[in-house]
Amino acid sequence: MFGFQESPLGVHHNVTNINWSKGTSLACQGVLLTLGDYYGTLAAARYFGKLGIPVYLAEWRRFVPSALSKYVTKVIRCPNVSDWQAFSDWLLDFGQRQPGLFLYPTSDDTAWIYASRKKNLSQYYYMLQPGSETIYSLLNKVKLHELCEKAGLKAPKTHLVHSEFDLQKVAEGLEYPVLIKPRTQIGSITRAKGHICQTKAELLEAYPKFMKKNSYVPEIKAIDPFIEWPMIQSFHKDAMGNTLSIAGVTLESGEIFLVRGSKKVIQRPRKLGIGLCFQGCDIPPEIAEACRLFCKEAKYFGAFELEMIYVEETETYLLIDFNPRYYSQMAFEIARDLPIPGLVYMAAAGKSAELNQLVTTAKAWKSHSKDIYSIKWLFYLFLSTALMGRNISWKEYTGWLKWLYEDQTHYVDAVMDRSDRRPFFGDVLTQMFHYVRHPFSTYRRFFRDN
């Protein structure tokens, strides 16, 4: 059951009232998080735990970082999130047994699960969740680009193929290099990020192999019959070190739109990978406004991270990704007075006074230092192996270390927290176990400049 409550700011919040027993409404009892190996989950757990809000972590693994945090009230065993039906059934059963928790997505899969099953889940959980049509349009790259056109944002040039004939035809007229990229990560079995092709011959050889190796769960294939045909997209080398992250919260009325900017400084692997180090930066006002209009056009409200490549040659920003959920480097925004977990929690729970206080504090924040976010131990490992693999020089290596320790630097670490040390050891063990299990991919990731 959904109602609308007006805050002193004049903003209407989509509030879930959980009618657990006839004639009563259960107050929010805490938060339920998932995927304890995600840095965004750890950031949210620490944020809520430090406020004294009970934190429950649904996990099927034992030694993931968030499960070791002292701020997690209880770890509850659940099915693997990749088994959508089993996990959804468990969520409903747990919600019936312990109603009144705030439920918010920590991954693309959970964003889809919560959106597509919102009607049933909202009977037992507090939620701030757009519908499945909105979520799919944001997490499917083809539909995301369609939204860009409507909102006046630009995206990398993209080609769609639906047959071998299409592939041959498209390959003829491309400017290389290009990127083979999945249409979505929702329901992806292999989680492949993409493959760079330098020539037409490489594209024609790699495309069918990529398609064969990367499949989806039946639920997503039933929605989109062409989901297994990857996109072909222009590859921009600027993505290696010129990606702008715009992260924040927008609420349903659009009157609250709070963001922070950061530049991706290093990613791993270097040519096509996830962000390893970010530095805070200003967002051009016209880009911030375009992002606000984009969220409005998409009918999206809640937490988000939007990624854009800045192409120096044409001085344009190209939207490449939109995460409608908690995301990896969320601790960076929390440290810069934009507590994204708190904002969505207060909005969902109908706590208007607390929400307004968070909004006021967020608006007043100003940076007085060089703000850096990273996973320091991985940052050192990446630099050391890059040096050993001769991908960077000794001068570059020492230059990075000097940059990290310059005066007036405000450093935020994803896992190390002096008040909560155990997740750090859990992260190291988890990552090292993965590296030992996959030695060849580990070698390519750390020692080759790929």
C-alpha positions, 0 to 999 in steps of 0.5 A: 500500500502506497501513500504520499506524505508531504515534508516541510520542503514541499516534497512528496515521498513515495512511502510504504505503509506496511499493514501487518495487522488489521488497523495498524501500521508497522514502523520501520524496523531496520534495513535488509542488505544483500551481496556482502562482497559489494563495497556499496553494501559495506558502505551502507551497513556502516552508515546505518550501523553507526546511526544505531539502525539495525542492519540485517545482511542476507548472504549465502557465503560466510567470509564476505567483507560486510558479513564481518562488519561489527555494524551488521546486526545479524547475517541471515542465510539465504539462496544465491541471488543468481537463483532469482525464483528461490531468492524471491521466494525467500524474500517473501517468506522472510518478510512475512516472518520479520516485517518492517525492514527497509529493502533497497537494491545493491546490484542490477539483479536485485534492482530488477527483482525488487522492481518486478516483484514490487507489488508483493514485496511492498506488503512486508518491506519499506521500499523506495522503488520505481517500477520494472519498466523504468528499471529495465529502461535504465539497465538495458543499454539500448533503451538507455540510449533511447532515453538519452535522445529524449533528455538531450544527452549524448551516448557513444555511437552504437550499432545493433545486429540481430543476424549474421547478415546484420553483423557483416553489413555493420562491420563494413562501415565501422571506424575501428577500434570498436567494443562488443558490449552486452545489452544489459547485466541483468540476468547475465550468467557470465557478467562479461564487460565487453571485448575490444576489436581493432579490425573488421576481421577481429570483430567478425571472429570475436562477435559470435564467440562472445555471444556464445559465451555470454547468456542470460537467465530465462526470465530476461530472455522471455522479455527481450528476444534479442537480449543475447545479441551484443551491441557494437559500440565506438571505443573511446580511449578517454574512458581509461582516465576521463570518466565522470561519475555523477552520483546522488539521490533524486526523489519522485517530485524532482524537487530534491536532486543532490549530486557529487562529482568524481573523476575515475582516475584508474580502472582495472583492467586499464582499457576496460574495467571497473573504477579503482581510484576516484578523485572528487571534482565539480560537475558542469552545471549544464551536465548536472541539469541534463542529468536531473532532466534525464531522471525525470524523463526516465521516471526514476527516483532514488539513489543512482550513479551515472557514468559519462565519458568526456571526449576531449577532441569534441569536448562532449560528454557521453553517457555510458552507464546508469546504476539505479541502486547502491553502487561501489564507491558510495562511501565517497559520497557519504564522506562528502556529506551526501549520505545516500543510504540515509536519504533513501531510507528516511524518504521511504520510512516517511521521516521528513524531519530527518530527511530535511536535515540531511538535505540541508547538510548536503547542500551546505557541503563544500570541499576544502581539499583534494578528495580521493577514494580508492581501495588502498591495498588493491591500488598498491597491488595494481601499481606494483604488478603494473610496474613488474609487468612494465606497463608503467615506468618507475617514474609513473609508479613513484608519481602515483604514490606522491599524488596519493600522499600530497598535502591537503588530501582527504582520503576515503578507503572502501574497506579499511575503517579503524573502527571496523577492521575485520571487513578489510581482512575479509576483502583481502581473503576473498580477492586472493581466493579468487585470484588463486582460483583464476590464475590466467585471468589474474595474470592478464588483469594485473600484469598485462596492459589490457 
